[in-house]
Amino acid sequence: MNPEVNHYIAAFPSPVREKLEQIRVIIQAAAPEAEEVISYGMPAYKLHTVLVYFAGYKAHIGFYPTSSGIEAFQKEFLGYKSSKGAVQFPLDQPLPAELITRIVQFRIKDDIQRAEAKKKKKS
C-alpha cells in the first residue's frame, strides 16, 4: 500500500473514507499486479499505463477507468451519473463491486494489448 494513498484517504470524513477503502480493496483484488500510485492528485493503479483512478467527494466516489473503460461499460452506467471519462458512485448506495472488478479486468487486458502493439510497432 502506497503511503501517499493512505494519506489521501485519511483526509476524508468517515463515510467517504470507508467507501474509498472499499473501492481500493476491490481494485487491488482485481489487479493484484498493478502498482498503486498518486496521479493527477488521485489514487490510481497502473501496469504499463494507468488502469483506473478514483477520488473522494462529498456525496460520491469518482471512478475514472479512462475513456475505453467508460465506452465498454456505458450501458451499465445508466443508473449513475457519468461522462466520457468518469462515473460517480453515490455514497448512500453500495459500491457495485462486481462491475468495478469487470471494468478493472477489462482495463488490464486493454493496457496489455496496447503495450504489446506499441512494442511490435517499435520492432
Backbone hydrogen bonds, N-H to C=O, Kabsch-Sander energy under -0.5 kcal/mol:
donor,donor_aa,acceptor,acceptor_aa,energy
6,N,2,N,-2.2
7,H,3,P,-2.4
8,Y,4,E,-2.3
9,I,5,V,-2.7
10,A,6,N,-2.5
11,A,7,H,-1.0
11,A,8,Y,-0.7
12,F,9,I,-1.7
16,V,13,P,-0.6
17,R,13,P,-2.7
18,E,14,S,-2.6
19,K,15,P,-1.4
20,L,16,V,-2.6
21,E,17,R,-2.5
22,Q,18,E,-2.0
23,I,19,K,-2.8
24,R,20,L,-2.1
25,V,21,E,-2.1
26,I,22,Q,-2.3
27,I,23,I,-2.6
28,Q,24,R,-2.6
29,A,25,V,-2.3
30,A,26,I,-1.8
31,A,27,I,-2.1
34,A,31,A,-1.5
35,E,46,K,-2.9
37,V,35,E,-0.5
37,V,44,A,-2.8
39,S,37,V,-0.5
39,S,42,M,-2.9
42,M,39,S,-2.0
44,A,37,V,-2.7
45,Y,52,V,-2.2
46,K,35,E,-2.2
47,L,49,T,-2.2
51,L,45,Y,-3.7
52,V,45,Y,-1.0
53,Y,64,Y,-1.7
54,F,43,P,-2.0
55,A,62,G,-2.3
57,Y,60,H,-1.7
61,I,89,F,-2.5
62,G,55,A,-2.6
62,G,60,H,-0.5
63,F,87,V,-2.6
64,Y,53,Y,-2.7
66,T,85,G,-0.6
69,G,65,P,-1.1
70,I,66,T,-1.9
71,E,67,S,-2.8
72,A,68,S,-2.2
73,F,69,G,-1.1
74,Q,71,E,-1.0
76,E,73,F,-1.4
77,F,73,F,-0.5
77,F,74,Q,-1.4
78,L,75,K,-0.9
80,Y,77,F,-2.4
81,K,88,Q,-0.5
83,S,86,A,-2.7
87,V,63,F,-2.1
88,Q,81,K,-2.8
89,F,61,I,-2.7
89,F,87,V,-0.5
91,L,59,A,-2.4
93,Q,90,P,-1.4
97,A,95,L,-2.0
100,I,96,P,-2.7
101,T,97,A,-2.5
102,R,98,E,-2.2
103,I,99,L,-2.4
104,V,100,I,-2.5
105,Q,101,T,-2.5
106,F,102,R,-2.2
107,R,103,I,-2.6
108,I,104,V,-2.1
109,K,105,Q,-2.0
110,D,106,F,-2.6
111,D,107,R,-2.8
112,I,108,I,-2.6
113,Q,109,K,-2.6
114,R,110,D,-2.4
115,A,111,D,-2.2
116,E,112,I,-2.5
117,A,113,Q,-2.4
118,K,114,R,-2.3
119,K,115,A,-2.1
120,K,116,E,-2.5
121,K,117,A,-2.1
122,K,118,K,-1.6
123,S,119,K,-1.4
